[in-house]
Amino acid sequence: IERITVAKKKKSEGHGSSAEHHNPESYSSREKIVRRAALELQEGMYVNLGIGIPTLASNHIPPGMSLELQSENGLLGMGPYPEEGHADADLINAGKETVTLLPSSSIFSSSSSFAMIRGGHVDLTILGALQVAHNGDLANWIIPGKMVKGMGGAMDLVSSGSRVVVTMEHCAKNGAPKILEACTLPLTGQGVVDRIITDLAVFDVVNSELVLKEIAPNVTVDDIRAKTEAKFFVSDNLKTIEY
């Protein structure tokens, strides 16, 4: 365990809070990505959610939807973060955060978990990225010169045949584009990304080309082009992102 992670207490619904809660303009960039990523989840799926933004998408699973969250350290049917004071240091996800079990949960070895992944039993992988290329190449595990603990399960997940959705902010903190003609960082996988969700747009990778499918409210195609190094096509059915 690296950190005790507990469920956030729900805010009381005070005057005007409901309207603010459902107002996309009040969402942070991170919240926009999380909410859009949650729309990728479907009934009956087996899903692996990466560390950070992908994990937060599980907070927006629609009521009544049944799916199984898989963690590569050996957990299927992962529950939410524990309530404060009820964390169990032996129950963690792949990001070493405390989680809980559900009545249907199963615990097994990491080798069995990777057998599930490599055997093609995970339907959807949502993970973060440092860079994505126009043809679906993914770089998300290392920046040369910086210390890392390892590549984790990303290489296995993206090469397993599951649908791969990347969630990330459109630009780096210094304003540099993260969607590129070609990745400059070491690759996690070649041509493995199916969809990219950012705070500004949603792209699909179709036949090794980027297609802009959805655009955030109050954002123009020209805004996207100015912040995207990679060339892309605009879908004939371009939609506004719904959160």
N, C-alpha and C positions, 0 to 999 in steps of 0.2 A: 504494500500500500504506500502511495506517495502523499495522498491528501484525503482527508475525510470530506466527502461531498454529501450534503444533505439537501432535502427538498426545500424549496423556498416557500415561505408562508404566503398563502393567498391573501391578496389585498382585499379589504372590504370594499364593497361597491358603494362608494359615496356619490354625492351629487355630481353628475357629469362624467363620472369615471367610465361608464359603459361606452359612451360616445368616443372618448379618448382611446379606450382599449381597442376599438374597431376602426380607428382612423389611420389608414396607412401612412399618412403624412407625418404622424407622430412616431412611427417606427424608426429605430436606428438601422443603419445599413446591415448590421448583423441580424437583427430581428426580421428584416425583409427576406434575407437569404433563408433563414430558418423556416419561416412560414411557407415560402414557396417550395422548399425542399420537402416539407411534410406532405405536399400534394402528390409527391411521387409514390407515396405509400399506398398499397392496395390490399384489400381483403385476402387473407390466406398466404401472404408472402412470407418468405424467410429472408430476413434483411440483416445486413451487417452495416452498422453505423460507425464511422470513424470518429476520432477524437475531436472535440471542440464543437463547431457549428453542426456537423452531422448528428452528433449525439443529442443536441438540443431539439432536433426535429421531432424526436419521440414525444416531446411535451405537447405536440399538436396532433397526435393521432385522434381522429374523430371518434366520438363516443359510439360504442357498439362495433367498431372495426376490430377484427381479430387477426393478428399477425404475430410472428415469432422473431424476436431480436436475438441475433447470434453474436457472441463475442469470441474472438479467436483464442483467448486464453482458456476456453473450455466451459462455456455457458450458453445454453439455449433456453429461450423463454425468459430473457432478462427483464426484471421489473424496474420501477422508478428508483430515484435516489431515496435513501431512507429518511424518515423523520428525524429531527434533531434528538440525539440521545439514544437512537436505536441502530446506529451504524455497527456493522460487523466487519472487522478488518479482514476476515477471510473471504468476504464476498465482494469482489472487485471486477470491473470491466477491463478491457484491454488497455485503457488509459490510466489504469491503477486508481480509479475513482470508486468509492463505495457505492454499491447498488443493492437491490433486494431481489428476492426470489418470488416467483408466482407459483400458484398451485401446480401448474403444468411444467415448471422449470426442470431442466436436467443439467447435471454437472458431470464433466468427463475430462479426460486428459487433453492437453494441448495437441497431441498427435492425432487424436480422434477428431478434434475440432478442425484441424487442417485437412484431414481426410474428407470431411464434409465439404470444405471449401474447394479443394482440388477435384473432388468428385462431381462438382457442378450442382450442388444442392442448395446454394444460396442464390436467390432470385435477383436480389438488388444489393448493390454496394454503393453507399454514399460516403464520400471521403473528401478531405480538403486537398489543396494543391498549392504549390509554389508557382508553377507555370503549366500551361497547356498549349500545345501547338495546334495549328489549324487542322491537322490530320488526325487529331486525337491522341498524340503522344502526351505522356504525363510525366511530370517531374514533381515529386512531393516528399522526398525522404531525406535529402541532404543538401546543404550549402557548403561547398568545399572550404575547408579551413575552420569550420565550426564543429564543435564536438556534438556528436549524436549518439544515442544509445543503441541504434540499430534501425533497420528498415521496417521492423514490425511485420505485420501480415499483408501489407499493401501489395507487394509484388505477387503474392499468391492470389489475393482477391481479384486483382484486375486481370489476371491471366486465366481465371477460372471459367470464363464464359458467362458470368453474371452480367446483368445490365449495370454499367458504371456511370454514376452521376457525380460530378465534381461540384462542390460548393466552395466559393471563395469570393473575396472582395475583388472588384473588377481591376483595380490597380493596387500596386504595392504602396507602402506608407510614404515612399518618396515620389509617388505619382507615376512610377514606371508601369507600363502595361504588363499584364500577366498572361494575356492571351496573345501568343506570338506566332510568327511564321514558323519558327523552329525553336525548341527549348534550348537554353544555354546551360542548364543545370543537368546533372546526371539523371538519366531516365529511370522511372519506375516501371514503365511499360510502353511499348510502341503501338500506336493506333488502338488504344484500349478504351478511350473515353467515348461514351454515347451522348452525354448531355452535360452542359456547363450552366450552372445557375450562379449568377452574381447579384450584387445589389442593384445593377442597372439593367440586366438583360438575361434572357435564356437562349442559349445556342444549342443546336443539335449538330453532331458530326455525321454527315451523310456522304458516303462514298469518298471519304478522306477530305471533305470540304466542309467549312463552317456555314451553317444556315441560321440566321437570326430568326427565332420563332416568336419571342415575346419581349416586350420592352416595358420598363418601369414607368409608372405615371409621371408626367411632366418631364420625360426624357425623350429626346429626338434621336433619329437614326444618325444624324450628323454628330451628336454628342457621343454616341457609341463608337463611331468611326474614329473620332479624335482620341479615344482612349483605348483603342484596340489596334495592336500592330498587325495582326493577321488579317488577311483579306477575307471577306465573308459575303455571302449572298443574303438577300432579304426575302423571307418567305412571302408568298402571295397572300397568305392568310395571317399576316403579322397581327398579334394580339397584345393587349395591355395586360401586364401581369396582375393576377388576382391574388390577394393575400387572405 
